[in-house]
Amino acid sequence: MSEDAQDVVLVVEDEPVIRMILRDYLAGEGYHVLVAENGAQAFDILAKKPHLDLMVTDFRLPGGISGVDIAEPAIKLRPDLKVIFISGYPLEILESGSPIALKAPILAKPFDLDSLREQIQKLLA
């Protein structure tokens, strides 16, 4: 369980089942969870939500926007925002050349929810 129930997590995932599993799991762990199914929704949340602690984002998203494309401006606006990438294609994230991709945790799909919890706890500690 999150030590601070006010930790806010944005989940960006286009697959409805994965998005629902992540939302329900993280809410059960005590996080306040916001969800976006594409880049446009993610940018809308980032523009309107004054406080976010963590973003968990898929790399491949519809509309030609990647998780890295969302994370880079988000980190510029919010330097304290933590990012975890999730993807069925983890090498593409590293090959993007983004500095964020080189330091943010990457979980290859399918991943264990306990691994996600451990990464979140490390980042938010």
DSSP file (Angstrom, degrees, kcal/mol; ACC not computed):
  #  RESIDUE AA STRUCTURE BP1 BP2  ACC     N-H-->O    O-->H-N    N-H-->O    O-->H-N    TCO  KAPPA ALPHA  PHI   PSI    X-CA   Y-CA   Z-CA
    1    1 A M              0   0    0      0, 0.0    29,-0.2     0, 0.0    28,-0.1   0.000 360.0 360.0 360.0 142.6    0.0    0.0    0.0
    2    2 A S        -     0   0    0     27,-3.6     3,-0.2     1,-0.2   119,-0.0  -0.397 360.0-140.9 -62.3 136.1    1.2    3.5   -0.7
    3    3 A E  S    S+     0   0    0      1,-0.2     2,-0.6    -2,-0.1    -1,-0.2   0.826  98.3  43.8 -69.0 -29.6    2.5    5.2    2.3
    4    4 A D  S >  S-     0   0    0      1,-0.1     3,-2.4    -3,-0.0    -1,-0.2  -0.923  72.7-161.9-117.6 104.4    0.8    8.4    1.1
    5    5 A A  T 3  S+     0   0    0     -2,-0.6    -1,-0.1     1,-0.3    -2,-0.1   0.585  86.9  69.9 -63.6  -7.7   -2.6    7.7   -0.2
    6    6 A Q  T 3   +     0   0    0     25,-0.1    -1,-0.3     2,-0.1     2,-0.1   0.480  65.8 124.6 -88.8  -2.6   -2.5   11.0   -2.0
    7    7 A D    <   -     0   0    0     -3,-2.4    25,-2.8    23,-0.2     2,-0.5  -0.398  53.5-147.5 -58.8 128.8    0.1    9.8   -4.5
    8    8 A V  E     -a   32   0A   0     23,-0.2    45,-2.4    -2,-0.1    46,-1.8  -0.891  14.4-169.8-108.3 126.6   -1.4   10.5   -7.9
    9    9 A V  E     -ab  33  54A   0     23,-2.8    25,-2.9    -2,-0.5     2,-0.6  -0.957  10.3-154.6-118.7 129.6   -0.6    8.1  -10.8
   10   10 A L  E     -ab  34  55A   0     44,-2.7    46,-3.0    -2,-0.5     2,-0.6  -0.916  10.2-161.0-100.7 122.6   -1.4    8.7  -14.4
   11   11 A V  E     -ab  35  56A   0     23,-3.0    25,-2.6    -2,-0.6     2,-0.6  -0.921   4.7-169.9-104.8 121.8   -1.8    5.5  -16.4
   12   12 A V  E     +ab  36  57A   0     44,-3.0    46,-2.8    -2,-0.6     2,-0.3  -0.935  28.1 139.9-113.9 108.5   -1.5    5.9  -20.2
   13   13 A E        -     0   0    0     23,-2.3    48,-0.1    -2,-0.6    -2,-0.1  -0.971  40.4-158.1-153.9 129.2   -2.5    2.7  -22.0
   14   14 A D  S    S+     0   0    0     -2,-0.3    23,-0.1    46,-0.3    -1,-0.1   0.714  73.1  87.6 -85.6 -20.6   -4.5    2.1  -25.1
   15   15 A E  S  > S-     0   0    0      1,-0.2     4,-2.8     2,-0.0     5,-0.2  -0.704  70.0-149.5 -81.7 116.2   -5.5   -1.5  -24.4
   16   16 A P  H  > S+     0   0    0      0, 0.0     4,-2.4     0, 0.0     5,-0.2   0.860  93.2  49.4 -56.1 -40.6   -8.8   -1.4  -22.3
   17   17 A V  H  > S+     0   0    0      2,-0.2     4,-2.5     1,-0.2     5,-0.2   0.930 114.1  44.5 -67.1 -44.1   -8.2   -4.6  -20.4
   18   18 A I  H  > S+     0   0    0      2,-0.2     4,-2.7     1,-0.2     5,-0.2   0.914 113.2  51.8 -65.7 -42.0   -4.6   -3.6  -19.4
   19   19 A R  H  X S+     0   0    0     -4,-2.8     4,-2.5     1,-0.2    -2,-0.2   0.916 111.8  46.7 -59.5 -43.8   -5.7   -0.1  -18.5
   20   20 A M  H  X S+     0   0    0     -4,-2.4     4,-2.8    -5,-0.2     5,-0.3   0.910 112.1  49.7 -66.3 -43.4   -8.5   -1.5  -16.3
   21   21 A I  H  X S+     0   0    0     -4,-2.5     4,-2.7     2,-0.2     5,-0.2   0.937 114.0  45.4 -61.5 -46.6   -6.2   -4.0  -14.6
   22   22 A L  H  X S+     0   0    0     -4,-2.7     4,-2.6     2,-0.2     5,-0.3   0.920 113.8  49.1 -63.8 -44.2   -3.6   -1.3  -13.9
   23   23 A R  H  X S+     0   0    0     -4,-2.5     4,-2.3    -5,-0.2     5,-0.2   0.948 115.5  43.0 -59.8 -49.5   -6.2    1.2  -12.6
   24   24 A D  H  X S+     0   0    0     -4,-2.8     4,-2.1     2,-0.2    -2,-0.2   0.902 115.6  48.5 -66.2 -41.2   -7.8   -1.3  -10.3
   25   25 A Y  H  X S+     0   0    0     -4,-2.7     4,-1.2    -5,-0.3    -2,-0.2   0.947 114.4  44.4 -64.1 -49.0   -4.5   -2.7   -9.0
   26   26 A L  H  <>S+     0   0    0     -4,-2.6     5,-2.3     1,-0.2     3,-0.2   0.879 112.3  51.8 -67.3 -37.5   -3.0    0.7   -8.3
   27   27 A A  H ><5S+     0   0    0     -4,-2.3     3,-1.5    -5,-0.3    -1,-0.2   0.902 108.0  53.2 -62.8 -39.5   -6.2    2.0   -6.7
   28   28 A G  H 3<5S+     0   0    0     -4,-2.1    -1,-0.2     1,-0.3    -2,-0.2   0.755 103.7  57.1 -65.5 -24.5   -6.2   -1.1   -4.5
   29   29 A E  T 3<5S-     0   0    0     -4,-1.2   -27,-3.6    -3,-0.2    -1,-0.3   0.445 127.6 -99.7 -85.4  -1.4   -2.6   -0.2   -3.5
   30   30 A G  T < 5S+     0   0    0     -3,-1.5     2,-0.2     1,-0.3   -23,-0.2   0.529  78.1 133.6  99.8   6.8   -3.9    3.2   -2.3
   31   31 A Y      < -     0   0    0     -5,-2.3     2,-0.7   -25,-0.1    -1,-0.3  -0.604  59.8-122.6 -89.0 150.7   -3.0    5.4   -5.2
   32   32 A H  E     -a    8   0A   0    -25,-2.8   -23,-2.8    -2,-0.2     2,-0.5  -0.853  40.0-155.7 -86.5 118.5   -5.3    8.0   -6.8
   33   33 A V  E     -a    9   0A   0     -2,-0.7     2,-0.4   -25,-0.2   -23,-0.2  -0.854  19.6-174.7-111.3 129.8   -5.3    6.8  -10.4
   34   34 A L  E     -a   10   0A   0    -25,-2.9   -23,-3.0    -2,-0.5     2,-0.4  -0.912  16.1-153.7-111.5 145.5   -6.1    8.8  -13.5
   35   35 A V  E     -a   11   0A   0     -2,-0.4     2,-0.3   -25,-0.2   -23,-0.2  -0.943  16.0-179.8-127.4 146.8   -6.3    7.0  -16.9
   36   36 A A  E     -a   12   0A   0    -25,-2.6   -23,-2.3    -2,-0.4     3,-0.1  -0.996  15.7-160.4-137.5 139.9   -5.7    8.0  -20.5
   37   37 A E  S    S+     0   0    0     -2,-0.3     2,-0.3   -25,-0.2   -25,-0.1   0.496  76.2  11.8 -99.5  -3.2   -6.1    5.8  -23.5
   38   38 A N  S  > S-     0   0    0     23,-0.1     4,-2.1     1,-0.1     5,-0.1  -0.951  86.2 -89.1-158.8 176.7   -4.0    8.0  -25.9
   39   39 A G  H  > S+     0   0    0     23,-0.6     4,-2.9    -2,-0.3     5,-0.2   0.882 119.2  56.0 -62.9 -40.2   -1.6   10.9  -26.1
   40   40 A A  H  > S+     0   0    0      1,-0.2     4,-2.0     2,-0.2    -1,-0.2   0.922 110.4  44.9 -61.2 -44.3   -4.3   13.5  -26.4
   41   41 A Q  H  > S+     0   0    0      2,-0.2     4,-2.3     1,-0.2    -1,-0.2   0.900 112.8  51.9 -65.6 -39.6   -6.1   12.4  -23.2
   42   42 A A  H  X S+     0   0    0     -4,-2.1     4,-2.7     1,-0.2    -2,-0.2   0.930 110.4  47.5 -62.3 -45.6   -2.7   12.2  -21.4
   43   43 A F  H  X S+     0   0    0     -4,-2.9     4,-2.0     1,-0.2    -1,-0.2   0.871 110.2  53.7 -64.2 -35.8   -1.8   15.8  -22.5
   44   44 A D  H  X S+     0   0    0     -4,-2.0     4,-1.7    -5,-0.2    -1,-0.2   0.926 111.2  44.9 -63.3 -44.6   -5.2   17.0  -21.4
   45   45 A I  H  X S+     0   0    0     -4,-2.3     4,-3.1     1,-0.2    -2,-0.2   0.920 112.0  52.3 -64.7 -43.7   -4.8   15.5  -17.9
   46   46 A L  H  < S+     0   0    0     -4,-2.7    -1,-0.2     1,-0.2    -2,-0.2   0.860 111.4  47.6 -61.1 -34.8   -1.2   16.9  -17.7
   47   47 A A  H  < S+     0   0    0     -4,-2.0    -1,-0.2    -5,-0.2    -2,-0.2   0.836 122.0  33.4 -74.2 -32.6   -2.6   20.3  -18.6
   48   48 A K  H  < S+     0   0    0     -4,-1.7    -2,-0.2    -5,-0.1    -3,-0.2   0.739 100.7  77.9 -98.9 -25.1   -5.4   20.3  -16.1
   49   49 A K     <  -     0   0    0     -4,-3.1    -1,-0.1    -5,-0.2     3,-0.1  -0.774  59.3-163.7 -93.5 113.8   -4.1   18.2  -13.2
   50   50 A P  S    S+     0   0    0      0, 0.0     2,-0.5     0, 0.0    -1,-0.2   0.783  73.2  44.0 -69.1 -25.9   -1.8   20.4  -11.0
   51   51 A H        +     0   0    0    -44,-0.0     2,-0.3    27,-0.0    27,-0.0  -0.966  57.2 156.4-130.1 123.2   -0.3   17.5   -9.1
   52   52 A L        -     0   0    0     -2,-0.5   -43,-0.2     1,-0.1     3,-0.1  -0.995  15.6-174.5-136.7 138.8    1.0   14.1  -10.4
   53   53 A D  S    S+     0   0    0    -45,-2.4    29,-2.1    -2,-0.3     2,-0.3   0.777  70.5  10.6 -97.9 -34.4    3.6   11.9   -8.7
   54   54 A L  E     -bc   9  82A   0    -46,-1.8   -44,-2.7    27,-0.2     2,-0.4  -0.998  53.4-155.0-150.8 144.0    4.1    9.2  -11.3
   55   55 A M  E     -bc  10  83A   0     27,-2.5    29,-2.6    -2,-0.3     2,-0.6  -0.993   4.8-166.9-122.6 127.5    3.2    8.3  -14.9
   56   56 A V  E     +bc  11  84A   0    -46,-3.0   -44,-3.0    -2,-0.4     2,-0.4  -0.961  25.0 177.2-108.1 114.5    3.0    4.7  -16.1
   57   57 A T  E     -bc  12  85A   0     27,-2.5    29,-2.5    -2,-0.6   -44,-0.2  -0.959  31.4-130.9-131.0 138.3    2.9    4.8  -19.9
   58   58 A D  E     - c   0  86A   0    -46,-2.8    29,-0.2    -2,-0.4     3,-0.1  -0.409  20.4-139.2 -68.5 155.8    2.8    2.4  -22.7
   59   59 A F  S    S+     0   0    0     27,-1.2     8,-1.6     1,-0.2     2,-0.7   0.932  87.3  56.0 -84.3 -52.5    5.4    3.1  -25.4
   60   60 A R  B    S+E   66   0B   0      6,-0.2   -46,-0.3     7,-0.1    -1,-0.2  -0.730  71.0 164.6 -87.5 116.2    3.3    2.4  -28.5
   61   61 A L    >   -     0   0    0     -2,-0.7     3,-0.7     4,-0.6     4,-0.2  -0.898  40.1 -93.8-127.8 157.0    0.1    4.5  -28.5
   62   62 A P  G >  S+     0   0    0      0, 0.0     3,-0.6     0, 0.0   -23,-0.6  -0.279 101.7  41.2 -67.1 155.9   -2.4    5.3  -31.2
   63   63 A G  G 3  S-     0   0    0      1,-0.2     3,-0.1   -25,-0.1   -25,-0.0   0.578 122.8 -78.2  86.3   9.7   -2.1    8.5  -33.2
   64   64 A G  G <  S+     0   0    0     -3,-0.7     2,-0.5     1,-0.2    -1,-0.2   0.618  96.3 125.5  76.5  11.7    1.7    8.3  -33.7
   65   65 A I    <   -     0   0    0     -3,-0.6    -4,-0.6    -4,-0.2    -1,-0.2  -0.907  44.7-156.5-104.6 129.3    2.5    9.6  -30.2
   66   66 A S  B  >  -E   60   0B   0     -2,-0.5     4,-1.3    -6,-0.1    -6,-0.2  -0.549  31.6-107.9 -98.0 166.8    4.8    7.4  -28.1
   67   67 A G  H  > S+     0   0    0     -8,-1.6     4,-2.7     1,-0.2     3,-0.2   0.853 123.2  54.6 -58.8 -34.6    5.1    7.2  -24.3
   68   68 A V  H  > S+     0   0    0      1,-0.2     4,-2.6     2,-0.2    -1,-0.2   0.892 102.2  56.9 -65.9 -39.0    8.4    9.0  -24.7
   69   69 A D  H  4 S+     0   0    0      1,-0.2    -1,-0.2   -10,-0.2    -2,-0.2   0.799 113.6  40.7 -62.3 -27.8    6.7   11.8  -26.6
   70   70 A I  H  X S+     0   0    0     -4,-1.3     4,-1.5    -3,-0.2    -2,-0.2   0.875 114.5  51.0 -83.7 -42.5    4.4   12.3  -23.6
   71   71 A A  H  X S+     0   0    0     -4,-2.7     4,-2.7     1,-0.2     5,-0.3   0.883 101.2  60.9 -66.7 -40.4    7.0   11.9  -20.9
   72   72 A E  H  X S+     0   0    0     -4,-2.6     4,-1.6     1,-0.2    -1,-0.2   0.944 111.7  35.4 -58.9 -53.6    9.6   14.4  -22.3
   73   73 A P  H  > S+     0   0    0      0, 0.0     4,-2.1     0, 0.0    -1,-0.2   0.860 115.3  58.2 -68.9 -30.5    7.4   17.5  -22.1
   74   74 A A  H  X S+     0   0    0     -4,-1.5     4,-2.2     1,-0.2    -2,-0.2   0.911 107.4  46.6 -62.5 -41.2    5.7   16.2  -18.9
   75   75 A I  H  < S+     0   0    0     -4,-2.7    -1,-0.2     2,-0.2     6,-0.2   0.850 109.0  55.2 -69.9 -34.5    9.1   16.1  -17.2
   76   76 A K  H  < S+     0   0    0     -4,-1.6    -1,-0.2    -5,-0.3    -2,-0.2   0.911 115.1  39.2 -63.8 -40.5   10.0   19.5  -18.4
   77   77 A L  H  < S+     0   0    0     -4,-2.1    -2,-0.2     1,-0.3    -1,-0.2   0.832 131.7  27.6 -75.3 -32.9    6.9   20.9  -16.9
   78   78 A R    ><  -     0   0    0     -4,-2.2     3,-2.2    -5,-0.2    -1,-0.3  -0.761  65.8-178.0-132.8  84.1    7.1   18.8  -13.8
   79   79 A P  T 3  S+     0   0    0      0, 0.0    -1,-0.1     0, 0.0    -4,-0.1   0.729  84.0  56.1 -59.0 -22.8   10.8   17.9  -13.0
   80   80 A D  T 3  S+     0   0    0    -28,-0.1     2,-0.2     2,-0.1    -5,-0.1   0.540  79.1 116.6 -86.5  -6.3    9.7   15.8  -10.0
   81   81 A L    <   -     0   0    0     -3,-2.2     2,-0.3    -7,-0.2   -27,-0.2  -0.432  57.1-145.7 -66.0 130.3    7.4   13.6  -12.0
   82   82 A K  E     -c   54   0A   0    -29,-2.1   -27,-2.5    -2,-0.2     2,-0.4  -0.722  13.0-156.6 -95.3 148.8    8.5    9.9  -12.1
   83   83 A V  E     -c   55   0A   0     -2,-0.3     2,-0.4   -29,-0.2   -27,-0.2  -0.983  14.5-174.4-131.5 137.8    8.0    7.8  -15.2
   84   84 A I  E     -c   56   0A   0    -29,-2.6   -27,-2.5    -2,-0.4     2,-0.4  -0.999  17.2-149.0-125.6 127.8    7.7    4.0  -15.7
   85   85 A F  E     -cd  57 106A   0     20,-2.7    22,-3.0    -2,-0.4     2,-0.4  -0.773  10.7-169.8 -94.6 140.7    7.5    2.7  -19.3
   86   86 A I  E     +cd  58 107A   0    -29,-2.5   -27,-1.2    -2,-0.4     2,-0.3  -0.991  20.2 148.5-126.3 139.8    5.6   -0.4  -20.1
   87   87 A S  E     - d   0 108A   0     20,-2.0    22,-2.9    -2,-0.4   -29,-0.0  -0.977  55.0-136.7-167.2 148.7    5.8   -2.1  -23.5
   88   88 A G  S    S+     0   0    0     -2,-0.3    20,-0.1    20,-0.2    -1,-0.1   0.513 112.9  49.1 -78.9  -7.2    5.7   -5.3  -25.5
   89   89 A Y    >>  +     0   0    0      1,-0.1     3,-1.2    -3,-0.0     4,-0.8  -0.550  66.4 164.0-130.5  65.2    8.7   -3.7  -27.3
   90   90 A P  H >> S+     0   0    0      0, 0.0     4,-1.4     0, 0.0     3,-0.6   0.796  71.3  62.1 -60.9 -30.6   11.1   -2.6  -24.6
   91   91 A L  H 3> S+     0   0    0      1,-0.2     4,-2.6     2,-0.2     5,-0.2   0.847  95.2  61.9 -64.6 -31.4   14.1   -2.2  -26.9
   92   92 A E  H <> S+     0   0    0     -3,-1.2     4,-0.7     1,-0.2    -1,-0.2   0.858 100.5  54.5 -60.9 -34.0   12.2    0.5  -28.9
   93   93 A I  H X< S+     0   0    0     -4,-0.8     3,-0.8    -3,-0.6     5,-0.4   0.947 111.4  42.9 -65.2 -47.5   12.1    2.6  -25.8
   94   94 A L  H >< S+     0   0    0     -4,-1.4     3,-1.3     1,-0.2    -2,-0.2   0.879 111.6  55.3 -64.7 -37.6   15.9    2.4  -25.4
   95   95 A E  H 3< S+     0   0    0     -4,-2.6    -1,-0.2     1,-0.3    -2,-0.2   0.610  86.5  81.5 -72.5 -11.0   16.4    3.0  -29.1
   96   96 A S  T << S-     0   0    0     -3,-0.8    -1,-0.3    -4,-0.7    -2,-0.2   0.758  93.2-138.2 -65.5 -22.1   14.4    6.2  -28.9
   97   97 A G    <   +     0   0    0     -3,-1.3    -2,-0.1    -4,-0.3    -1,-0.1   0.507  49.5 149.2  78.6   3.2   17.5    7.9  -27.6
   98   98 A S     >  -     0   0    0     -5,-0.4     4,-1.2     1,-0.1    -1,-0.3  -0.504  51.3-137.8 -72.1 135.5   15.5    9.9  -25.1
   99   99 A P  H  > S+     0   0    0      0, 0.0     4,-0.8     0, 0.0     3,-0.2   0.853 106.9  55.3 -59.4 -33.7   17.4   10.7  -21.9
  100  100 A I  H >> S+     0   0    0      1,-0.2     4,-2.8     2,-0.2     3,-0.9   0.912 103.5  54.4 -64.5 -41.5   14.2    9.8  -20.0
  101  101 A A  H 34 S+     0   0    0      1,-0.2    -1,-0.2     2,-0.2   -16,-0.1   0.788 104.5  55.8 -63.4 -27.1   14.2    6.4  -21.6
  102  102 A L  H 3< S+     0   0    0     -4,-1.2    -1,-0.2    -3,-0.2    -2,-0.2   0.721 119.9  27.9 -80.1 -20.4   17.7    5.7  -20.4
  103  103 A K  H << S+     0   0    0     -3,-0.9    -2,-0.2    -4,-0.8    -1,-0.1   0.658  99.6  88.6-115.2 -18.2   16.9    6.3  -16.8
  104  104 A A  S  < S-     0   0    0     -4,-2.8   -20,-0.2    -5,-0.2   -22,-0.0  -0.541  85.5-102.2 -79.2 145.2   13.3    5.5  -16.3
  105  105 A P        -     0   0    0      0, 0.0   -20,-2.7     0, 0.0     2,-0.5  -0.360  33.6-154.0 -62.4 145.6   12.4    1.9  -15.4
  106  106 A I  E     -d   85   0A   0    -22,-0.2     2,-0.5    -3,-0.1   -20,-0.2  -0.991   5.5-163.9-125.0 123.7   11.0   -0.2  -18.3
  107  107 A L  E     -d   86   0A   0    -22,-3.0   -20,-2.0    -2,-0.5     2,-0.4  -0.941  16.1-138.8-108.9 123.5    8.7   -3.2  -17.7
  108  108 A A  E     -d   87   0A   0     -2,-0.5   -20,-0.2   -22,-0.2   -22,-0.0  -0.657  38.7 -86.4 -81.7 129.3    8.3   -5.6  -20.6
  109  109 A K  S    S+     0   0    0    -22,-2.9     2,-0.1    -2,-0.4     3,-0.0  -0.559 113.2  44.7 -73.6 141.6    4.8   -6.8  -21.2
  110  110 A P  S    S+     0   0    0      0, 0.0     2,-0.3     0, 0.0    -2,-0.1   0.586  85.7 163.1 -77.7 143.1    3.6   -9.1  -19.9
  111  111 A F        -     0   0    0     -4,-0.1     2,-0.3    -2,-0.1    -2,-0.1  -0.854  41.6-103.7-124.0 161.1    5.0   -8.1  -16.5
  112  112 A D    >>  -     0   0    0     -2,-0.3     4,-1.5     1,-0.1     3,-0.7  -0.654  22.5-134.8 -83.1 135.2    4.1   -9.1  -12.9
  113  113 A L  H 3> S+     0   0    0     -2,-0.3     4,-2.4     1,-0.3     5,-0.1   0.801 106.4  61.1 -62.4 -28.0    2.1   -6.6  -11.0
  114  114 A D  H 3> S+     0   0    0      2,-0.2     4,-2.4     1,-0.2    -1,-0.3   0.875 101.5  53.1 -64.7 -35.9    4.4   -7.1   -8.0
  115  115 A S  H <> S+     0   0    0     -3,-0.7     4,-2.2     2,-0.2    -2,-0.2   0.900 108.8  49.4 -64.2 -40.4    7.3   -5.9  -10.2
  116  116 A L  H  X S+     0   0    0     -4,-1.5     4,-2.5     2,-0.2    -2,-0.2   0.936 110.3  50.2 -62.8 -46.0    5.3   -2.7  -11.0
  117  117 A R  H  X S+     0   0    0     -4,-2.4     4,-2.7     1,-0.2    -2,-0.2   0.914 110.2  50.6 -59.0 -43.6    4.6   -2.1   -7.3
  118  118 A E  H  X S+     0   0    0     -4,-2.4     4,-2.2     1,-0.2    -1,-0.2   0.912 111.0  48.2 -61.9 -43.2    8.3   -2.5   -6.4
  119  119 A Q  H  X S+     0   0    0     -4,-2.2     4,-2.3     2,-0.2    -1,-0.2   0.909 112.4  49.0 -63.9 -41.8    9.3    0.0   -9.1
  120  120 A I  H  X S+     0   0    0     -4,-2.5     4,-2.6     1,-0.2    -2,-0.2   0.932 110.2  50.6 -63.7 -45.4    6.7    2.5   -8.0
  121  121 A Q  H  X S+     0   0    0     -4,-2.7     4,-0.8     1,-0.2    -1,-0.2   0.898 111.0  49.4 -61.3 -39.9    7.8    2.1   -4.3
  122  122 A K  H  < S+     0   0    0     -4,-2.2     3,-0.5     1,-0.2    -1,-0.2   0.932 114.1  45.0 -63.0 -45.1   11.4    2.7   -5.3
  123  123 A L  H  < S+     0   0    0     -4,-2.3    -2,-0.2     1,-0.2    -1,-0.2   0.860 118.3  41.4 -69.1 -35.6   10.6    5.8   -7.4
  124  124 A L  H  <        0   0    0     -4,-2.6    -1,-0.2     1,-0.2    -2,-0.2   0.456 360.0 360.0 -93.9  -0.6    8.2    7.4   -4.8
  125  125 A A     <        0   0    0     -4,-0.8    -1,-0.2    -3,-0.5    -2,-0.1   0.506 360.0 360.0 -65.7 360.0   10.3    6.6   -1.7
